[in-house]
Amino acid sequence: MEPVASPTDDTTLKTLFEYIDVTAHTPTENGDVTGCDHTFRFTEQWADKNGIDVIDLYQFLNAHGGFCDCEVCFNVEGALFDEEFEDEEE
């Protein structure tokens, strides 16, 4: 099976992780923190705002272990960028 290509560049993809993290932890008007509801709702919002084809994005994220917003942050970001983050810590 061929690897699934990213629908965007790494810099833009990193903004997805930041968007999910901030949005999931920002209280709503009534003070609730929504967190992950095990869907791609924040991913979809980000894709719409950035003109990214959501189906291509889903396929890419699924291929890297992301099956909902929290898994995108935990699994996909880790799989793609852990080596880079480890280099920054040294």
N, C-alpha and C positions, 0 to 999 in steps of 0.2 A: 504494500500500500504506500502510495506517495504521501509525503508530508503535506499538510494543509497550509497554504500560504496565508500570511497575515494580510488582512484587508487594509492595513495602514502601516505607517512606519513606527519604530519603537518609541520615539518621542511622543507621538500622538497616543499610542497605546498606553503609555505610562499615565497619561491624563485620565484614562478610563479608571485605572486603579484608584487614583486620587479622588475622582468624582464619586465612585462608589463609597469609598471610605468616608468622605465628608458628608455625603448625602445620607448615608445610612445612620450616621451618628449625630446629625443635626436635629434638634427637637422641632417638632411641628408647632403650629400656633398654640395648640393646647398643652404643649410641653412634653408630648410623647416622643420617644426616640423609636423610629420605626424599625431599624435594623433590617436584617435579611428575612424575607418571607419565602425563601427558597424558590424564587423565580428570577427572571432577568429584568425586572422592572427598571432598575437603575441603569443597567447596561443598555436597555432599549432607549431610555431617555437620552443617554449620552450619545448613542449612535445617531438618533434623530437630530440632535443638536450639532453633530459634527459631520453629517452627510455620509455616514458609513452604512453600507448595506448590511442590514441586521442579520440576514441569513448567512452571508459570508462570515460575519463576525461570530455568530453562533457556532458554525462549523469549526472555525479556528479555535475558539475557546473550548469547545467540547473535546477537540483533539489534544488539548493540553490539560484536561481534567477539570474544566470549569463548566458546571451544570446548573449553577445559580450564581447570584451576585457574590455571596460570601466565598464560594469556591473559586470564582474568578480572582479574588484578592489573595486567597490562601494558596491555591494550587497553581494557577496560571502565572501570576506574578512571580511566585517562588521558582517555578520551573524555568521561566524565561530569563529572570534577572538575578537570581541568587548569586551566581558567580560574579556578576558585576558588583553587587552589594558587598560581597566578601572582599573584593579588591579595594573598595572604598574604605573599609574598616581597617585595613592594614596600614 
